[in-house]
Amino acid sequence: MKASLINKLDLLQDRFEELTALLGDAEVISNQPQFRAYSKEYAELEPVYQAFSAFRKVQSDLEGAQALLKDSDPDMREMAEEEVAEAKEQLIELEATLQRMLL
């Protein structure tokens, strides 16, 4: 995935986390128009946040599986190869999903 896309997703993730905190703030809750605006923005960002979190998890899983490729046990290497292939496939799907969400 392009670095510019990752940066944009990082900013959206930060904003989502900020909105999560704001929606729990008593001052925001008492200001209904502001609360509704934040709730709407939260609802729009939530699917992107979840997809990006899944992307990050699969990336981490891929790194772990790639480390196992160097294991001396052939069974572990075979299992790691399968995990690497599966993780790469998932990353491609998640990247496509995230790109569509950002359009």
Buried (B, 14 or more C-beta within 10 A) or exposed (E): BEEEEBEBBEEBBEBBEEBBEBBEEEEBEEEEEBBEEBBEBBEEBEEBBEBBEBBBEBBEBBEEBBEBBEEEEEEEBEBBBEBBEBBEEBBEEBBEBBEEBEE
